[in-house]
Amino acid sequence: QVQLVESGGGLVQPGGSLGLSCTVSGSWFRINAMGWWRQRRGRQRELVARKYTAGTYADDRDKRFTVSIDSARNTVSLHMVNLSPDDAAVYYCWEDISRTNSGYSIGYWGHGTQVTVSS
């Protein structure tokens, strides 16, 4: 089995910064990509940023959000700066993982961590 556990989150003032972290455990053949999604109240889950484990971003992103991968610790982090109330959401860790060398992969999700931006 694969488990993703997030840490961080909480309350931050507008204009402030915050970091989230996610550690994956279990067994796999290869982790292909790691990143973060979020779900704001009343909206669908949306991509924040994701990286291939080779180090490049998979998509265009808001530059206020930076993903860092520590492959040795199986950890992906999200550093967020200049936050606004519109960034308040539940943030989810996500990883695209191949359990075998078949070429097939699926996405795994953490349970989410709440980020509140308020003065």
C-alpha positions in Angstrom: 0.0 0.0 0.0 1.0 3.6 -0.5 0.2 6.3 2.1 0.6 10.1 1.8 0.6 12.1 5.0 0.6 15.9 4.9 1.8 18.3 7.6 1.8 22.0 7.9 -1.2 24.2 7.1 -3.0 26.4 9.4 -3.7 30.1 9.7 -1.7 32.7 7.9 -2.2 36.5 7.4 -2.8 38.0 4.0 0.5 38.6 2.3 2.2 35.9 4.4 4.0 32.7 3.6 3.4 29.1 4.5 4.9 25.7 3.9 3.3 22.3 3.5 5.0 19.0 3.5 4.0 15.5 2.5 5.8 12.2 3.1 5.0 9.0 1.2 5.4 5.5 2.6 4.8 2.0 1.3 6.2 0.2 -1.6 6.4 1.1 -5.3 8.5 0.7 -8.4 8.8 4.4 -9.3 7.4 7.7 -8.3 6.9 9.7 -11.5 5.6 13.0 -10.3 4.7 14.8 -7.1 2.7 17.9 -6.4 -0.2 19.6 -4.7 -3.8 20.3 -5.5 -6.3 22.3 -3.6 -10.1 22.6 -3.2 -11.5 26.0 -2.3 -14.9 26.2 -0.8 -17.6 25.6 -3.3 -15.2 24.8 -6.1 -13.7 21.8 -7.7 -10.3 20.5 -6.8 -7.7 22.3 -8.9 -4.0 21.8 -9.6 -1.6 24.1 -7.7 1.7 22.7 -9.0 3.4 19.4 -9.7 6.8 18.3 -10.7 8.3 15.3 -12.4 10.8 13.6 -10.1 13.4 14.6 -12.6 12.9 18.1 -11.3 10.9 20.0 -14.0 7.4 21.4 -13.5 4.8 19.5 -15.4 2.6 22.5 -16.0 2.6 26.3 -16.0 2.1 27.5 -12.4 1.5 30.5 -10.3 5.0 31.5 -9.3 3.9 32.2 -5.7 3.8 28.4 -5.3 7.1 26.4 -5.3 7.3 22.6 -5.2 10.4 20.9 -3.8 11.1 17.2 -3.9 13.4 15.4 -1.6 13.7 11.9 -3.1 15.9 10.6 -0.4 13.2 11.3 2.2 10.3 10.6 -0.1 9.0 14.0 0.6 7.4 16.8 -1.4 6.9 20.3 -0.1 5.0 23.3 -1.1 6.2 26.8 -0.3 3.6 29.5 -0.7 4.2 33.2 -0.6 2.1 36.4 -0.7 -1.0 34.5 0.1 -4.5 36.0 -0.2 -7.8 35.0 1.2 -8.6 33.5 -2.2 -5.9 30.9 -1.5 -7.7 29.5 1.4 -8.4 25.9 0.7 -7.8 22.3 1.6 -4.5 21.4 0.1 -3.9 17.9 -1.1 -0.6 16.1 -1.7 -0.6 14.0 -4.8 1.8 11.6 -6.4 1.8 9.7 -9.6 3.2 6.2 -8.7 4.0 3.1 -10.7 3.7 0.1 -8.4 5.3 -2.2 -10.9 7.5 -1.8 -14.0 4.5 -2.3 -16.3 4.4 1.3 -17.3 1.0 1.8 -15.6 0.7 4.4 -12.9 -2.0 5.9 -10.8 -2.4 9.0 -8.6 -2.4 8.7 -4.9 -3.8 11.4 -2.6 -3.2 12.6 0.9 -6.1 13.4 3.2 -5.7 17.1 2.8 -4.6 19.9 5.1 -6.5 23.2 5.7 -4.9 26.5 4.8 -6.8 29.6 6.1 -5.7 33.1 5.0 -7.2 35.7 7.3 -6.2 38.7 9.4 
